Amino acid sequence: MKNTMNRRDFLKAGSMSAIALTLSTSGLGSLGSVKHGMAATRNPDSSSFGYGPLVKDPGGVLDLPNGFQYRIISEEGGKLVDGRPTPAMFDGMAAFPGKQNSTILVRNHELSGNHEFPVEGKNPYNKEATGGTTALIVGPNRKLTGEYVTSAGTVRNCAGGSTPWGTWLTCEETLNRGHGYVFEVDPLDPEGDVSKTPIRDMGAFSHEATATDPETGIVYLTEDSSPSFFYRFIPNDRSQKVGALQKGGTLQAAALEEKPSSMASDFDDGQTFGIVWKDVDPEKPSDEAIEKDCIQFSRLEGAYFAGGVFWFDDTSAGDGNLGRVYRYIPATNTLELFYESTDKNDLEMPDNICMTPWGDLWIAEDGGGVDRIIGMTPEGEVYTFAENRLNNSELAGPTFSSDGKTFFVNIQVPGLTFAIWGPFSWRNAGRQRLMGHAEPPASYAPQVSDKLAAFAERKGMSNLEAAAFSRHGMPLL
């Protein structure tokens, strides 16, 4: 997180409401100038993929491609429906369908300690803590109709993840005593007792994000620490209903398996490889993960489940500390290194991620300079969809409305939530599944030596799987 401009300084530079009104009226170019279709379609007038080059925002806030426009629908320090101030430090977010074609956004506030705009809850988990979540009701006209607190009394609510049953799992990124938990937030029952009940079996650690497999109900979790680990939570109650996760379950961490092979054809190296899951104590999961030799990552961040694949990223991994993107395929128990950055101009420090309704992977950056939304396609192409022109604060909480027509995202500092619309591509669930098995863009793919590629072929592994094992110290050769 990079705080380079506080809210008062920014508001002195110009009115957010005036900028939002201007841009929501005139837009950033003509809506008819970009054809609908897959995001990988090349613009014949440009060398870019996706939706073409970005257009400079006359308001100096957010650059988007031609044909797209935005509206600022929420600002830190504004007023909630009950008069309480809108809390600061906007972060992870998810969208749910509401009444009369509205969208309900549930948004994290990564707050700890004293702050000018804390989350002021009426039924907090800890009345001394300033973090929590809010909800925004956005009409089909993409205008805010309501905003209220949904949970309170937590610490550093960084990311989290939506559930298939319509709730939000908000994660505490802290090791503070009595905190470091996951909480389930029901936007239809704001500040209810479930929202202040920690899911203790999901572990006490520096949580970052979650994503749930809708087929099995298993929840996958990332840890923002160094080292950090990749976890999964197997619920005792897989009914996929509000409150079911509080009934407990088993927390496990991922490890690399190396064992003698019983196949004579494999005796040349005598090893087979795979992912194994090791049970860990939820009260001290990180310590046990180290003791049980689980996979150590640099600092895990975003997570998303789509098309049968769990996507997650390691924001500071690699030789240049520029980040990696992984995918885990539960059906085959396969871990792959999808992307490894070597140039900050390509992608720097991936953070929150999401899958678009049409099947592109979108990654929000949290690097040292200007941050962007980067898109990757199943066809192996890369493009930029948005760029923060306001300051060097991170973009956070990328999510789409249930109809796929509106993209929501935050600037963390000063807290701003955007609704973005334009000629988005059509929904394509098949393409989402394709993305889960596509080769990465050639320039982003992890480098694999000829020797490692030959080994992977001999063992029946993909190059991406071999790269994941190799990067984490497995003696493959």
C-alpha positions in Angstrom: 0.0 0.0 0.0 1.3 3.4 -1.0 -0.2 6.5 0.6 0.9 9.5 -1.4 -2.0 11.9 -1.1 -4.5 12.2 1.7 -8.2 13.0 1.2 -8.0 16.6 2.2 -5.1 17.3 -0.2 -6.9 15.6 -3.0 -10.2 17.4 -2.4 -8.3 20.7 -2.5 -7.2 19.8 -6.0 -10.7 19.4 -7.3 -14.2 18.2 -6.5 -14.6 14.4 -6.9 -18.3 14.8 -7.3 -17.8 17.3 -10.2 -15.4 15.0 -11.9 -17.7 12.0 -11.5 -20.7 14.0 -12.9 -18.7 15.2 -15.9 -17.3 11.8 -16.8 -20.6 10.0 -16.2 -22.3 12.4 -18.7 -19.7 12.6 -21.4 -17.9 9.4 -20.9 -14.4 8.6 -22.2 -15.1 8.4 -25.9 -18.1 7.1 -27.9 -19.8 3.9 -26.7 -20.2 2.9 -30.3 -16.5 3.0 -31.2 -15.6 -0.5 -29.9 -17.2 -3.7 -31.2 -18.5 -6.4 -28.9 -16.6 -9.6 -29.0 -13.9 -11.5 -27.2 -11.4 -9.3 -25.5 -8.6 -10.8 -27.4 -9.8 -9.3 -30.7 -7.1 -7.0 -32.2 -8.1 -3.4 -32.8 -7.2 -2.8 -36.5 -6.1 0.7 -35.7 -3.7 -0.2 -32.9 -1.1 -2.7 -32.0 -2.9 -3.4 -28.7 -5.1 -6.3 -27.8 -8.1 -6.2 -25.5 -10.0 -3.0 -25.9 -7.3 -0.9 -27.5 -5.1 1.8 -26.1 -6.1 3.8 -23.0 -7.5 7.3 -23.4 -6.2 10.1 -21.1 -8.8 10.9 -18.5 -9.6 14.7 -18.6 -10.2 14.4 -14.8 -6.8 12.9 -14.2 -8.2 10.0 -12.2 -8.6 6.8 -14.2 -7.5 6.1 -17.8 -9.7 3.6 -19.7 -10.0 2.4 -23.3 -12.1 4.4 -25.8 -15.8 3.7 -25.4 -15.6 3.2 -21.6 -16.7 5.5 -18.8 -16.8 5.6 -15.1 -18.7 7.1 -12.2 -17.3 7.5 -8.7 -20.0 6.0 -6.5 -18.4 6.2 -3.0 -15.7 8.3 -1.3 -14.1 7.9 2.1 -15.5 10.4 4.6 -18.9 10.6 2.8 -22.1 9.7 4.7 -23.7 6.3 5.1 -27.5 6.0 5.1 -27.5 6.5 8.9 -25.1 9.5 8.9 -22.0 7.6 10.0 -18.9 8.4 7.9 -17.9 6.2 5.0 -14.8 4.4 6.4 -11.4 4.7 4.7 -8.9 2.3 3.2 -11.0 0.5 0.6 -9.7 -2.9 -0.4 -11.2 -6.3 -1.4 -14.8 -6.4 -2.8 -17.4 -8.6 -4.3 -20.7 -8.0 -6.1 -24.0 -9.8 -5.5 -27.4 -9.4 -7.3 -29.9 -7.3 -5.4 -33.5 -6.4 -5.8 -34.9 -4.7 -9.0 -31.7 -5.4 -11.0 -29.5 -3.6 -8.4 -26.0 -4.7 -7.3 -24.9 -5.2 -3.7 -21.2 -4.5 -3.3 -19.5 -5.7 -0.1 -16.3 -3.9 0.5 -13.4 -4.4 3.0 -11.7 -1.6 4.9 -8.1 -2.3 5.7 -8.0 -0.3 8.9 -6.1 -0.8 12.2 -5.5 1.6 15.0 -6.9 5.1 15.1 -8.1 6.7 11.9 -10.2 9.7 10.9 -12.7 7.5 9.2 -13.0 4.1 11.1 -15.7 1.5 10.7 -18.3 2.5 13.3 -20.3 -0.6 14.0 -23.3 -1.2 16.3 -22.5 -4.9 16.8 -18.7 -5.2 16.6 -16.5 -8.3 17.2 -14.1 -6.1 19.2 -15.3 -2.6 20.0 -11.7 -1.3 20.1 -10.9 -2.4 16.5 -11.5 0.0 13.6 -11.7 -2.4 10.6 -14.7 -4.1 9.0 -16.9 -4.1 5.9 -19.5 -1.9 4.3 -22.2 -2.6 1.6 -23.1 -0.4 -1.3 -26.5 -0.7 -3.1 -26.0 0.3 -6.8 -29.0 0.8 -9.1 -29.1 -0.5 -12.7 -28.3 3.2 -13.6 -25.0 2.7 -11.8 -25.9 5.3 -9.1 -25.5 4.7 -5.4 -28.8 4.3 -3.6 -27.6 3.1 -0.2 -24.4 2.4 1.8 -24.2 0.8 5.3 -21.9 -1.1 7.7 -22.1 -4.9 7.4 -19.5 -5.9 10.0 -17.2 -4.2 12.4 -14.6 -4.6 15.2 -12.0 -6.4 13.1 -8.4 -5.5 12.0 -6.9 -4.9 8.6 -9.7 -6.4 6.5 -7.6 -6.7 3.4 -9.1 -9.1 0.9 -11.4 -12.1 1.2 -13.7 -13.8 -1.3 -17.3 -14.4 -2.2 -19.1 -17.7 -1.6 -21.4 -19.5 -4.0 -24.3 -19.0 -1.5 -24.1 -15.2 -1.6 -21.9 -14.1 1.3 -18.5 -12.5 1.7 -15.6 -14.0 3.6 -13.6 -11.1 5.0 -10.1 -11.8 6.0 -8.0 -10.1 8.8 -4.4 -9.6 7.7 -2.9 -9.5 11.1 -1.3 -11.5 13.9 -2.7 -9.3 16.6 -3.9 -11.4 19.6 -7.5 -12.3 19.3 -7.5 -11.5 15.6 -6.2 -13.0 12.4 -9.5 -14.8 11.5 -12.0 -15.1 8.6 -15.5 -13.8 9.2 -18.6 -14.5 7.1 -20.6 -11.4 6.1 -24.2 -11.6 4.9 -25.1 -8.4 3.1 -28.8 -9.2 3.8 -28.2 -9.4 7.5 -25.8 -6.4 8.2 -23.9 -6.6 11.5 -25.7 -9.8 12.4 -24.2 -12.3 14.8 -22.6 -14.4 12.1 -20.6 -11.3 10.9 -18.9 -11.1 14.3 -18.2 -14.8 14.8 -14.7 -15.9 13.7 -14.4 -19.1 11.7 -11.7 -20.4 14.0 -11.0 -23.6 12.1 -10.0 -21.5 9.1 -6.9 -20.6 11.1 -5.4 -17.7 13.0 -2.8 -16.2 10.7 -2.2 -13.2 8.4 -5.1 -13.9 6.0 -5.3 -12.4 2.6 -7.9 -13.9 0.3 -10.2 -16.9 -0.1 -12.0 -18.6 -3.0 -14.6 -21.4 -2.8 -14.9 -24.4 -5.1 -18.7 -24.5 -5.8 -18.6 -28.2 -6.6 -17.0 -29.3 -3.3 -17.5 -26.4 -0.9 -13.8 -26.5 -0.1 -12.4 -23.0 0.6 -8.9 -22.1 -0.6 -6.9 -19.5 1.3 -3.8 -17.4 0.9 -1.6 -15.9 3.5 0.0 -12.5 3.4 3.2 -13.0 5.4 6.8 -14.0 4.7 7.0 -16.9 4.4 3.4 -17.6 3.5 1.5 -20.8 2.7 -1.3 -22.0 0.5 -4.2 -23.5 2.5 -7.5 -25.2 2.0 -10.4 -25.6 4.5 -12.6 -28.7 4.3 -15.9 -27.8 6.1 -17.6 -30.4 8.3 -20.9 -29.0 6.9 -20.8 -28.7 3.1 -24.4 -27.5 2.8 -23.2 -24.2 1.4 -25.5 -22.1 3.6 -24.9 -19.0 5.8 -23.3 -20.1 9.0 -22.3 -23.6 7.9 -18.6 -22.8 7.9 -18.8 -21.9 11.6 -19.5 -25.6 12.3 -15.8 -26.4 11.9 -13.6 -28.3 9.5 -10.1 -29.3 8.7 -7.4 -26.8 7.7 -4.6 -28.1 5.5 -1.5 -26.6 3.9 0.0 -27.6 0.5 3.3 -29.5 0.2 5.3 -31.0 -2.6 5.4 -34.7 -2.7 8.5 -36.7 -3.6 8.4 -40.5 -3.3 10.0 -43.6 -4.8 8.1 -44.8 -7.9 6.8 -48.3 -8.2 7.0 -48.0 -12.0 10.0 -49.7 -13.5 10.1 -47.2 -16.3 10.7 -44.5 -13.7 13.6 -46.1 -12.0 16.0 -43.8 -14.0 15.3 -41.0 -11.5 13.2 -43.0 -9.0 10.8 -40.2 -8.2 7.2 -39.1 -8.8 5.8 -35.7 -7.9 2.5 -34.2 -6.8 0.8 -32.0 -4.3 -0.1 -33.4 -0.9 -2.2 -31.7 1.7 -1.0 -31.8 5.3 -3.3 -31.1 8.3 -2.2 -28.1 10.4 -3.4 -26.8 13.8 -5.7 -23.8 13.1 -4.3 -22.0 16.2 -0.7 -22.1 14.8 -1.0 -23.1 11.2 2.1 -21.2 9.9 4.3 -22.8 12.5 3.1 -26.3 11.7 3.3 -25.6 7.9 7.0 -24.9 8.4 7.5 -27.9 10.6 5.8 -30.2 8.0 7.9 -28.8 5.2 5.0 -27.2 3.3 5.5 -25.0 0.2 6.9 -21.7 1.3 5.8 -18.7 -0.9 7.1 -15.1 -0.7 3.9 -13.3 0.0 0.6 -14.5 -1.3 -2.2 -12.1 -2.2 -5.2 -12.4 -4.6 -7.3 -15.5 -5.1 -10.2 -16.4 -7.4 -12.0 -19.6 -8.4 -13.4 -20.0 -11.9 -13.8 -22.7 -14.5 -12.7 -25.4 -12.1 -9.4 -23.7 -11.4 -8.1 -21.8 -8.3 -6.0 -18.8 -9.3 -3.6 -17.0 -6.8 -0.6 -14.8 -6.9 2.6 -14.3 -5.1 3.2 -10.6 -5.2 6.9 -10.3 -4.5 8.2 -13.6 -5.8 10.8 -14.1 -8.5 14.4 -12.9 -9.1 13.2 -9.3 -9.5 10.6 -9.5 -6.7 8.0 -8.6 -9.4 5.5 -11.4 -8.7 4.2 -14.7 -9.9 0.7 -16.1 -10.8 -0.2 -19.7 -10.0 -3.1 -21.9 -10.8 -4.2 -25.0 -8.9 -6.5 -27.5 -10.5 -8.3 -29.6 -7.9 -9.6 -32.2 -10.3 -6.0 -33.3 -11.1 -4.3 -32.0 -7.9 -2.0 -30.0 -10.1 0.0 -26.8 -9.2 1.3 -24.8 -12.1 3.4 -21.6 -12.3 1.4 -19.7 -14.9 3.4 -16.4 -15.0 6.6 -15.0 -13.7 7.4 -11.3 -14.1 10.8 -10.2 -15.2 9.9 -6.6 -16.3 7.9 -4.2 -14.2 6.6 -2.6 -17.4 4.8 -5.9 -18.2 3.3 -6.5 -14.7 4.5 -5.4 -11.3 3.5 -7.0 -8.0 0.1 -8.7 -8.8 -2.4 -8.3 -6.0 -6.2 -8.8 -6.3 -7.3 -10.9 -9.3 -10.6 -11.8 -10.9 -11.9 -13.6 -13.9 -14.0 -11.6 -16.3 -17.4 -12.9 -17.4 -16.0 -13.6 -20.9 -13.0 -15.5 -19.6 -10.0 -13.2 -19.4 -7.9 -13.0 -16.2 -7.7 -9.5 -14.8 -4.9 -8.6 -12.3 -4.7 -5.5 -10.2 -1.2 -4.2 -9.5 0.3 -2.9 -6.3 3.7 -1.9 -7.4 6.0 1.0 -6.7 4.7 3.3 -9.5 1.6 3.7 -11.5 -0.8 0.8 -11.0 -3.0 -0.8 -13.6 -5.5 -3.5 -14.4 -3.8 -6.0 -16.6 -5.7 -8.5 -18.7 -4.6 -11.9 -20.0 -6.5 -13.9 -22.6 -6.8 -17.7 -23.2 -5.3 -16.9 -26.6 -2.1 -15.9 -24.9 -2.4 -12.1 -25.3 -1.9 -9.3 -22.7 -3.5 -5.9 -22.5 -4.1 -3.0 -20.1 -7.6 -2.1 -19.2 -7.2 0.7 -16.6 -4.5 2.8 -15.1 -4.6 4.9 -11.9 -3.7 8.5 -12.9 -4.6 10.0 -9.6 -1.6 8.8 -7.5 0.5 5.7 -6.7 -2.1 4.1 -4.5 -3.1 0.5 -5.3 -6.2 -0.5 -7.3 -8.2 -3.0 -5.2 -11.3 -5.1 -5.2 -11.9 -5.8 -8.9 -15.3 -7.4 -9.4 -18.1 -7.5 -11.9 -21.9 -7.1 -11.5 -23.8 -10.4 -11.9 -25.0 -9.4 -15.4 -21.4 -8.7 -16.4 -22.2 -5.2 -17.6 -20.4 -3.2 -14.9 -16.9 -3.5 -13.5 -16.3 -2.2 -10.0 -12.9 -1.3 -8.5 -11.3 0.8 -5.8 -8.5 3.2 -5.4 -7.4 2.5 -1.8 -6.1 6.0 -0.8 -8.0 8.2 -0.8 -10.8 5.7 -0.8 -12.8 5.8 -4.0 -15.1 3.2 -5.5 -15.7 3.3 -9.3 -18.5 1.8 -11.5 -17.1 1.3 -15.0 -19.1 0.4 -18.1 -18.9 0.2 -21.8 -18.7 -2.4 -24.6 -17.6 -5.3 -22.5 -17.5 -8.7 -24.2 -20.4 -11.2 -23.9 -20.5 -13.7 -21.0 -18.7 -16.9 -22.0 -18.4 -19.7 -19.3 -16.7 -22.0 -21.8 -13.9 -19.4 -22.3 -13.5 -19.2 -18.5 -12.8 -22.9 -18.5 -10.4 -22.5 -21.4 -8.4 -19.9 -19.5 -7.9 -22.4 -16.8 -6.0 -24.7 -19.1 -4.5 -22.2 -21.6 -0.8 -21.6 -22.1 0.3 -18.3 -20.6 1.4 -15.4 -22.9 4.8 -16.3 -24.3 6.5 -13.3 -22.8 5.1 -14.0 -19.4 5.6 -17.8 -19.3 8.2 -19.0 -16.8 11.5 -19.9 -18.4 12.1 -23.6 -18.6 15.4 -25.1 -19.6 15.6 -27.7 -22.3 16.7 -30.2 -19.6 13.7 -29.4 -17.4 11.3 -29.6 -20.3 12.7 -33.0 -21.2 12.3 -34.1 -17.6 8.7 -32.8 -17.6 7.9 -34.7 -20.8 9.3 -37.9 -19.4 7.3 -37.6 -16.2 4.1 -36.7 -17.9 4.1 -33.2 -16.4 3.4 -29.9 -18.1 6.2 -27.4 -18.3 4.2 -25.1 -16.0 3.9 -27.8 -13.4 7.6 -28.6 -13.6 8.4 -24.9 -13.2 6.3 -24.7 -10.0 8.2 -27.6 -8.5 11.6 -26.4 -9.6 11.0 -22.8 -8.3 10.2 -24.3 -4.9 13.4 -26.3 -4.5 12.3 -29.8 -5.7 15.4 -31.6 -7.1 13.8 -32.6 -10.4 17.0 -33.1 -12.4 
